[in-house]
């Protein structure tokens, strides 16, 4: 990992100290030379910076937060790339995370819970209003600043609701993921509400509702259980907040609040008669240290040697700068200090066209091929730094050229339970598509028995793979009375559309002979037909004596009887020779299919 301490990024940000690090990026304290302020800079690790998909996800944080301006969201100031060091510049927040508060103090007091919840929901409501879901809401991403502000951060996993959220990867910390995200990768506003509900449970009790040895076990608990009342863990919790938690963690999306504003409105009503909660959340004095976005380890003694600049000075500086930029924009970008110029949008052009458009800006152009789902092979996707970013003239600019869709093999999912199959798809960089459940006697309940895409077939990355999950066998109802059979099938979610009757020598009258589905695949809600026994069929023995052999034979066979002919005559004489007797007496009751012998001598 390269050390950027002492370096000047993008000709503007003087890196001073490393303050946090994680598996994805390193966060530095830096000084913004142009605006004379301290900022946090999040820099991707070099081994990840070369991955265009990962870089896109990283820069998505900047694009998402650029849409949402709110006092409870960490501000983002800039993004860029300096010699392969992809970075975003963020507001520096001094304080601790909600995770650290929970670790240090366990469950929070009611007033503290309401204050933190209002801040989180207010930030989410603004994000949801702008069509953005967070996707990774958890205590690590809620900052409690020293000055009393509460900030939601780390929208690195956020996605626009207009994007293809249904085919997104199973991302986020598993302990806070909603059931629909685990099952289908489907993320929506209500998924953020579920995550908040789990956080609310943790603030009420000091622990998570589900604890397990591994992520798969916890995922299974989220998809197969209902979050219990927090009173089970802590009987002293506020009953109204417990009810709110239960509402937010409803397993079904339809039963949850649809929007963060709905939950915030509930909390506003709850706190009307409470103490004034607008004051700063008070925490012990020994917790005063700096926390910056993400899951990072705090380094020893961060920020202790830096002074705070007054808010009035920052506003004054910002105002003067805004006036200056507004009045002298042309001078600034044309020939003023830094001679910054915006990179044009080169998407959907050819390599030669893109290079020609950059000819007046720089002579240093690098072509880099990357996979793309949206652009045909050979077409320009964009640039690094991105379109609209201000850079000095003659800066090095990389043109990203599509080499088509990246293909991956579909894994064999047959025989796996749904959670394991979903994890394998995500591990293969594929998405869980439509999950349907069907009765299948060959596979146990809950097991995948079929999926789209043949095993080892190559499909584009992020493709949706549809799964068919077994409901087990259709209930066996043969031999049961009709009323009992119907009740058993309807209890399994099936609909008896029609009942037919047929004779049977083996099944007593009134019992089910067979189940006939209307369609080849049978699932919950499917319709079917029941065939019920009428018992064995019977007929009366007719008089055949004196009839020709041929006529007697035809009559008996028309009644469903089998005919045996005892005669000395040739077949050609059957039409003229007469029956002299029969094995059964006239008027006797015979079963359909029974044999009758006729004689002619």
C-alpha positions in Angstrom: 0.0 0.0 0.0 1.5 3.3 -1.1 2.0 6.0 1.6 0.6 9.4 0.4 1.6 11.4 3.5 3.3 14.6 2.4 2.0 14.4 -1.1 -0.1 17.0 -2.9 -3.1 15.3 -4.6 -4.7 17.0 -7.6 -2.5 20.0 -7.0 -4.8 21.0 -4.1 -5.0 18.6 -1.2 -1.9 18.4 1.0 -2.0 14.9 2.7 -0.9 15.3 6.4 -1.7 12.1 8.3 -3.3 8.7 7.9 -6.3 8.5 10.2 -8.1 5.3 9.3 -7.8 2.2 7.0 -10.0 -0.6 5.9 -10.2 -3.4 3.4 -11.3 -1.1 0.6 -9.5 2.2 1.2 -7.3 4.4 3.4 -8.6 7.7 4.8 -6.2 10.6 5.3 -6.4 13.9 7.0 -5.5 16.6 4.4 -5.4 20.3 4.0 -7.4 21.9 1.2 -4.9 24.5 -0.1 -7.5 26.4 -2.1 -10.2 26.8 0.6 -7.9 26.6 3.6 -9.7 23.9 5.5 -9.1 20.4 6.7 -10.8 17.5 5.0 -10.9 13.8 5.0 -9.7 12.0 1.8 -10.7 8.5 1.1 -8.3 6.7 -1.3 -8.9 3.3 -2.9 -6.1 0.8 -2.3 -3.9 0.4 -5.4 -4.8 -3.3 -6.1 -8.5 -2.3 -6.3 -8.0 0.9 -8.3 -7.4 -1.0 -11.5 -10.8 -2.7 -11.4 -13.2 -0.4 -13.4 -16.3 -2.0 -11.7 -15.0 -1.3 -8.3 -13.9 2.2 -9.2 -17.4 2.9 -10.5 -18.9 1.7 -7.2 -16.4 3.9 -5.3 -17.2 7.0 -7.3 -20.9 6.3 -7.1 -20.7 7.5 -3.5 -19.8 11.0 -4.8 -22.6 11.0 -7.4 -25.2 9.8 -4.9 -24.3 12.4 -2.2 -24.1 15.1 -4.8 -27.9 14.7 -5.3 -28.7 15.0 -1.6 -28.0 18.0 0.6 -28.8 17.5 4.2 -27.4 18.4 7.6 -27.5 14.8 8.8 -25.4 13.5 5.8 -21.6 13.7 5.5 -20.9 16.3 2.9 -18.8 15.4 -0.1 -16.6 18.1 -1.6 -14.7 16.6 -4.5 -13.6 13.4 -6.4 -10.7 12.7 -8.7 -7.7 10.6 -9.7 -4.1 11.5 -9.1 -1.6 9.1 -10.9 -3.8 6.1 -10.3 -4.8 7.2 -6.8 -8.6 7.4 -7.0 -10.1 9.5 -4.2 -13.1 11.4 -2.9 -12.9 14.4 -0.5 -15.3 14.4 2.4 -16.3 16.6 5.3 -14.1 15.9 8.4 -16.3 14.8 11.3 -14.8 14.6 14.7 -16.5 12.2 17.1 -17.4 8.5 17.4 -19.6 6.0 15.6 -22.9 4.7 16.9 -21.2 1.3 16.9 -18.6 2.6 19.4 -21.4 4.2 21.6 -23.2 0.8 21.7 -20.0 -1.1 22.4 -19.1 1.3 25.3 -22.6 1.8 26.8 -24.8 -1.1 25.6 -28.4 0.0 25.2 -29.1 3.7 24.9 -31.6 5.8 26.9 -34.9 6.5 25.4 -34.1 10.2 24.8 -30.8 9.3 23.1 -32.5 6.7 20.9 -35.1 9.2 19.7 -32.5 11.8 19.0 -30.3 9.4 17.0 -33.3 7.9 15.2 -34.6 11.2 14.1 -31.3 12.2 12.6 -31.0 8.8 10.7 -34.5 9.0 9.5 -34.3 12.6 8.5 -31.2 11.8 6.4 -32.9 8.7 4.9 -36.1 10.6 4.1 -34.1 13.2 2.1 -32.2 10.4 0.3 -35.4 8.5 -0.5 -37.0 11.7 -1.7 -34.1 12.0 -4.2 -34.5 8.4 -5.4 -31.5 7.0 -3.5 -31.4 4.0 -1.1 -28.5 3.6 1.3 -28.2 -0.3 1.0 -25.7 -0.6 3.9 -27.3 1.2 6.9 -25.6 0.0 10.2 -24.2 1.6 13.4 -20.7 1.8 11.8 -22.1 4.3 9.3 -23.7 6.7 11.8 -21.3 9.3 13.2 -21.9 11.1 16.5 -19.9 14.4 16.2 -18.2 16.1 19.2 -20.4 19.2 18.6 -23.6 17.3 18.8 -24.3 16.7 15.1 -25.3 13.2 13.9 -24.3 12.2 10.4 -25.1 9.2 8.2 -22.2 8.3 5.9 -20.8 5.7 3.6 -23.2 5.7 0.6 -20.5 3.7 -1.2 -23.1 0.9 -1.7 -26.0 3.2 -2.5 -27.9 3.0 -5.7 -30.4 5.1 -7.5 -33.9 3.7 -7.4 -34.1 4.2 -11.2 -31.2 1.8 -11.6 -31.7 -1.9 -11.8 -31.9 -2.5 -8.1 -33.5 -5.9 -8.5 -30.3 -7.4 -10.0 -27.9 -5.8 -7.6 -25.5 -7.9 -5.6 -26.3 -9.1 -2.1 -24.3 -6.3 -0.4 -24.2 -4.8 3.0 -23.6 -6.2 6.4 -25.7 -9.4 6.7 -26.9 -8.6 10.2 -28.8 -5.6 8.9 -30.1 -6.9 5.5 -33.8 -7.2 4.9 -35.2 -10.6 3.9 -36.0 -9.5 0.3 -32.3 -8.4 -0.2 -31.0 -11.8 1.0 -33.5 -13.8 -1.0 -33.6 -11.9 -4.3 -31.0 -9.1 -4.1 -34.0 -6.8 -4.4 -33.4 -3.4 -2.6 -35.9 -0.7 -2.1 -36.7 2.1 0.4 -38.4 -0.4 2.7 -35.1 -2.3 2.8 -33.4 0.7 4.5 -36.4 0.8 6.9 -35.7 -2.8 7.9 -32.0 -2.0 8.5 -33.0 0.9 10.7 -35.4 -1.4 12.6 -32.5 -3.7 13.4 -30.4 -0.8 14.5 -33.4 0.4 16.7 -33.5 -3.1 18.3 -29.7 -2.8 19.0 -30.1 0.7 20.6 -32.9 -0.7 22.8 -31.1 -3.8 23.9 -27.4 -3.4 23.2 -27.3 -6.5 21.1 -28.4 -7.6 17.6 -31.5 -9.8 17.3 -29.7 -12.5 15.4 -26.3 -13.9 16.4 -24.7 -16.8 14.6 -21.5 -18.5 13.8 -21.4 -17.4 10.2 -23.1 -15.1 7.7 -25.2 -17.9 6.1 -26.7 -18.8 9.5 -27.6 -15.2 10.2 -29.0 -14.8 6.7 -31.2 -17.9 7.3 -32.5 -16.4 10.5 -33.5 -13.2 8.7 -35.4 -15.0 6.0 -37.1 -17.7 8.2 -37.9 -15.9 11.4 -39.6 -12.8 12.6 -37.5 -10.3 14.7 -38.7 -10.8 18.3 -39.8 -8.1 20.6 -36.9 -6.2 22.2 -38.7 -6.7 25.6 -37.6 -10.3 25.5 -34.0 -9.1 25.7 -34.6 -6.0 27.8 -38.0 -5.8 29.6 -37.4 -2.1 30.5 -37.5 -0.8 26.9 -40.1 1.8 26.0 -43.2 -0.1 24.7 -43.9 2.4 21.9 -40.4 2.2 20.6 -40.6 -1.6 20.7 -43.8 -1.4 18.6 -42.0 0.9 16.2 -39.1 -1.6 15.9 -41.6 -4.4 15.2 -43.3 -2.4 12.5 -40.0 -1.5 10.8 -38.8 -5.2 10.8 -41.9 -6.8 9.4 -40.7 -9.7 7.2 -43.0 -8.6 4.3 -42.2 -5.4 2.5 -45.9 -4.7 2.2 -46.3 -4.5 6.0 -43.4 -2.1 6.6 -43.4 1.7 6.4 -42.9 2.6 2.8 -40.7 5.7 3.4 -38.4 7.0 6.1 -40.6 10.1 6.3 -43.5 7.9 7.5 -41.3 6.6 10.5 -40.0 10.1 11.2 -43.5 11.5 11.4 -44.4 8.8 13.9 -41.4 9.7 16.0 -42.2 13.4 15.9 -45.6 12.6 17.3 -44.1 10.3 19.9 -41.7 13.0 21.3 -44.3 15.8 21.5 -44.7 15.3 25.3 -41.1 14.2 25.9 -38.2 16.2 27.2 -36.6 18.6 24.8 -34.5 16.3 22.7 -33.0 19.0 20.5 -30.0 19.2 22.8 -26.7 17.6 22.0 -26.4 13.9 22.7 -24.3 13.8 25.8 -21.6 11.2 25.8 -18.6 10.7 28.3 -15.8 13.1 27.8 -13.2 10.4 27.2 -14.9 9.4 23.8 -13.6 12.5 22.0 -11.8 11.3 18.9 -12.2 11.5 15.2 -14.2 9.0 13.1 -14.4 9.1 9.3 -16.6 7.1 7.0 -16.5 3.4 6.7 -15.4 0.4 8.7 -11.9 1.5 9.7 -9.5 1.1 12.5 -8.8 4.4 14.3 -5.1 5.2 14.6 -3.6 6.4 17.8 -3.9 10.1 18.7 -5.7 11.3 15.6 -6.2 15.1 15.1 -4.9 16.1 18.5 -2.4 18.5 17.1 -4.9 20.4 14.8 -6.9 23.4 15.8 -10.5 24.0 14.8 -11.3 26.9 12.5 -14.3 29.0 13.4 -17.6 28.4 11.6 -17.9 32.1 10.9 -14.6 32.2 9.1 -15.5 29.2 6.9 -18.8 30.8 5.9 -17.0 34.1 5.1 -14.4 32.3 3.0 -17.0 30.2 1.2 -19.1 33.4 0.5 -16.1 35.3 -0.9 -15.0 32.3 -3.0 -18.6 31.9 -4.4 -18.7 35.6 -5.4 -15.2 35.4 -6.9 -16.0 32.3 -8.9 -19.3 33.8 -10.1 -17.7 37.0 -11.3 -14.5 35.7 -12.7 -15.5 32.1 -13.8 -14.2 32.6 -17.4 -10.9 34.0 -16.2 -10.4 31.2 -13.6 -11.0 28.4 -16.1 -9.3 30.1 -19.0 -6.0 31.5 -17.8 -6.3 32.1 -14.0 -4.6 30.3 -11.2 -4.5 26.6 -11.9 -5.9 27.1 -15.5 -8.5 24.4 -14.7 -10.7 23.1 -17.5 -13.6 20.6 -17.4 -13.2 17.2 -19.1 -15.8 16.8 -21.8 -18.2 14.0 -22.0 -16.8 11.4 -24.4 -19.2 8.6 -23.8 -20.5 6.8 -26.9 -17.7 8.1 -29.2 -14.9 6.2 -31.1 -11.3 6.2 -29.9 -10.3 8.7 -32.6 -13.2 11.0 -31.9 -12.4 11.0 -28.2 -8.8 11.7 -28.7 -9.6 14.6 -31.1 -11.9 16.2 -28.5 -9.1 16.2 -26.0 -6.5 17.6 -28.3 -6.9 21.2 -27.1 -6.9 20.1 -23.4 -3.9 17.7 -23.2 -1.4 15.7 -25.3 -1.1 13.0 -22.7 -3.9 10.5 -23.5 -4.0 6.9 -22.4 -6.4 4.3 -23.7 -7.6 1.6 -21.2 -9.9 -1.3 -22.1 -12.6 -2.2 -19.6 -15.6 -4.5 -19.6 -19.0 -2.8 -20.1 -22.6 -4.0 -20.0 -23.9 -0.9 -21.7 -21.4 0.0 -24.5 -20.5 -2.1 -27.5 -16.9 -3.3 -27.9 -14.6 -0.5 -29.1 -16.9 2.3 -27.9 -15.7 4.9 -25.5 -17.3 4.6 -22.0 -15.9 7.6 -20.4 -12.7 9.1 -18.9 -10.6 9.1 -15.8 -11.0 11.6 -14.2 -14.7 11.7 -15.2 -16.6 14.1 -17.4 -17.1 17.6 -15.8 -14.1 17.2 -13.4 -11.8 20.3 -13.5 -8.2 19.4 -14.2 -5.1 21.5 -15.1 -4.3 21.7 -18.8 -1.9 19.0 -20.1 -2.9 16.6 -17.3 -2.8 12.9 -18.1 -6.3 11.7 -19.1 -7.3 8.1 -19.5 -10.0 7.2 -22.1 -11.9 4.1 -21.1 -12.8 1.9 -24.1 -15.3 -0.9 -23.9 -14.2 -4.5 -24.6 -17.8 -5.7 -24.3 -19.6 -7.6 -21.6 -17.6 -9.6 -19.1 -18.8 -13.2 -19.0 -18.8 -15.6 -16.0 -19.9 -19.2 -15.7 -23.2 -20.1 -14.0 -22.6 -22.4 -11.0 -24.5 -25.6 -10.4 -27.2 -24.6 -7.8 -29.3 -27.8 -7.9 -29.7 -29.4 -4.5 -28.7 -26.2 -2.5 -31.0 -24.4 -0.1 -32.0 -20.9 -1.2 -29.6 -18.9 1.0 -26.6 -21.0 -0.1 -27.6 -20.8 -3.7 -28.0 -17.0 -3.4 -24.5 -16.7 -1.8 -23.0 -18.8 -4.6 -24.5 -16.6 -7.3 -23.3 -13.5 -5.6 -19.8 -15.0 -5.2 -19.9 -15.7 -9.0 -20.8 -12.0 -9.6 -24.3 -12.9 -10.7 -27.7 -11.8 -9.2 -30.6 -13.7 -7.9 -33.5 -13.3 -10.4 -37.0 -14.5 -10.0 -37.5 -17.1 -7.3 -40.5 -19.4 -7.8 -41.7 -22.3 -5.7 -43.2 -25.5 -7.1 -44.2 -28.9 -5.9 -41.5 -31.5 -6.7 -41.5 -35.0 -5.3 -37.8 -35.5 -6.2 -36.4 -32.7 -4.0 -37.0 -31.8 -0.3 -38.8 -28.6 0.8 -36.7 -25.4 0.3 -34.1 -27.0 -2.1 -33.3 -25.5 -5.5 -34.2 -28.1 -8.2 -33.8 -26.0 -11.4 -32.4 -22.6 -12.5 -32.0 -20.6 -15.6 -28.7 -20.8 -17.5 -27.1 -24.2 -17.9 -24.3 -25.0 -15.5 -20.9 -23.6 -16.8 -22.7 -21.6 -19.4 -21.1 -18.2 -19.7 -23.4 -15.2 -19.1 -22.7 -11.4 -18.6 -21.6 -10.3 -15.1 -24.6 -9.3 -12.9 -27.0 -11.3 -15.0 -30.1 -12.5 -13.1 -30.4 -16.3 -12.6 -34.0 -17.4 -12.0 -34.4 -20.1 -9.3 -37.0 -22.8 -8.9 -37.4 -24.0 -5.3 -39.1 -27.2 -4.3 -42.2 -27.2 -2.1 -41.9 -31.0 -1.6 -44.4 -33.5 -2.9 -48.1 -32.7 -3.6 -50.0 -34.1 -0.6 -50.9 -37.8 -1.2 -54.7 -37.9 -1.0 -55.5 -41.1 -3.0 -57.7 -43.4 -0.9 -59.0 -40.5 1.2 -62.6 -39.4 1.4 -63.4 -36.4 -0.9 -63.9 -33.8 1.9 -60.6 -34.8 3.7 -58.6 -34.8 0.4 -59.9 -31.3 -0.5 -59.0 -29.9 3.0 -55.5 -31.4 2.7 -54.9 -29.9 -0.7 -56.3 -26.5 0.1 -54.1 -26.4 3.3 -51.1 -26.8 1.0 -52.2 -23.8 -1.1 -53.8 -25.7 -3.9 -57.2 -25.1 -5.4 -59.6 -28.0 -6.3 -61.2 -26.7 -9.5 -63.3 -29.7 -10.5 -64.4 -33.1 -9.2 -65.1 -36.0 -11.6 -66.3 -39.5 -10.8 -65.3 -42.9 -12.3 -65.8 -46.6 -11.6 -63.2 -48.5 -9.7 -63.0 -52.1 -8.6 -60.0 -51.4 -6.2 -61.0 -48.1 -4.6 -64.2 -47.9 -2.5 -67.0 -45.5 -3.5 -66.4 -41.9 -2.3 -62.6 -42.2 -2.0 -60.2 -40.3 -4.3 -58.8 -42.2 -7.3 -56.4 -39.6 -8.7 -55.2 -36.0 -8.6 -54.9 -34.4 -12.1 -53.1 -30.9 -12.2 -54.2 -28.4 -14.8 -50.6 -27.5 -15.6 -47.3 -29.4 -15.8 -45.8 -27.3 -12.9 -47.8 -27.0 -9.8 -47.2 -24.3 -7.2 -49.2 -22.6 -4.5 -52.4 -21.3 -6.0 -52.4 -23.8 -8.8 -55.7 -25.5 -9.7 -56.3 -29.2 -10.1 -59.0 -31.9 -10.7 -59.9 -34.7 -8.3 -61.2 -38.1 -9.7 -63.4 -39.9 -7.1 -64.4 -43.5 -7.2 -68.0 -44.5 -7.9 -67.2 -48.0 -6.8 -67.4 -51.0 -9.1 -69.9 -50.7 -12.1 -72.8 -53.3 -12.3 -75.2 -54.4 -15.0 -78.2 -56.8 -15.2 -77.8 -60.0 -17.2 -80.0 -59.8 -20.3 -81.8 -62.6 -22.0 -79.7 -63.9 -24.8 -81.1 -67.4 -25.4 -82.5 -67.8 -28.9 -80.4 -64.9 -30.2 -77.7 -65.5 -32.8 -74.3 -66.0 -31.4 -73.1 -62.7 -33.0 -76.1 -60.7 -31.7 -75.7 -62.1 -28.1 -72.0 -61.3 -28.1 -72.5 -57.7 -29.2 -75.2 -57.1 -26.6 -73.1 -58.4 -23.7 -69.9 -56.5 -24.8 -72.0 -53.3 -25.0 -72.7 -53.7 -21.3 -69.0 -53.9 -20.5 -69.0 -57.7 -20.0 -66.4 -60.1 -21.4 -67.8 -62.8 -23.6 -66.6 -66.5 -23.8 -68.3 -68.6 -26.6 -68.8 -72.3 -26.1 -69.8 -73.7 -29.5 -69.0 -76.3 -32.1 -69.9 -74.0 -35.0 -67.4 -72.1 -37.1 -67.1 -68.4 -36.8 -68.6 -67.9 -40.2 -71.8 -69.4 -38.9 -72.2 -67.0 -35.8 -74.7 -64.9 -37.7 -77.2 -67.8 -38.2 -76.6 -70.2 -35.3 -78.6 -69.6 -32.1 -77.6 -69.4 -28.4 -78.9 -72.3 -26.4 -77.8 -71.2 -22.9 -75.6 -68.9 -20.7 -73.5 -69.2 -17.6 -75.5 -66.4 -15.8 -79.2 -66.3 -15.1 -81.3 -63.5 -16.6 -81.7 -60.5 -14.3 -78.6 -61.4 -12.1 -76.3 -58.5 -11.1 -72.9 -58.6 -12.8 -69.8 -56.4 -12.3 -68.6 -54.5 -15.4 -65.7 -56.5 -16.8 -67.0 -59.8 -15.5 -66.8 -62.8 -17.9 -70.0 -64.4 -19.2 -70.1 -67.7 -21.2 -72.7 -68.3 -23.9 -73.3 -71.8 -25.4 -74.5 -72.9 -28.8 -74.6 -76.7 -29.6 
